[in-house]
Amino acid sequence: MNISKFTQKSIQAVNDLEKLAYEYGNQEIEQEHLLLSLLRQEDSLILKLISKMEIDPKLFLNGTEQALNKRVKVSGGQPYVGQYLNKALVSAEDVARQMGDEYVSVE
């Protein structure tokens, strides 16, 4: 994953992952952390899209938080990016490249 190929919003979301892992007591950082990070962004595009699909954003946000609360809790230890999140981020780079985009955006 090449973080220099991410937009500012995408970088912000990735940078918030470790904080979320600590907040929820998770050592492994996975896709649910990224989703919550994107949902919590100021002027979140993801929340706007969810609303446009007529899904209650609060319900969606609560479901994501519940999923994180169900993940394994660990005291101490260094957080690390899990295999599924890593695959998703690498895949996002590949998709951006295939679409002719220079950067990976939150979309």
C-alpha positions, 0 to 999 in steps of 0.5 A: 500500500502506497499512502502517498497515492491516497487523497487527504480524506483517505489519509485522514481515515487511515490515520484514525484507524489506530485511534479507533483500535485503541478506543475499542480495545482491538489489536487487529485493525480491520475493515470495520475500523475503516468504515467507522473512520469514514462514517465519522469524518466531517462532511462524510461522503459515506453517510451522505450515500447511505442517506441517499439509499434511504438507510438510517445513518444512525442505525448504520453507524450503531451497527458498525460500532456494535460490530467493533464492540464484538471484536476481540479485546486486547490490553496492551500490545501494538495494533496492526493492520489485519489481512482483510483490511490490507487486501481492501486497501491494496485493492482500492489502489488497483481499482483507482489505477484501473479507473485512471485515477492517480489517487485513492479517494474515499469513494 
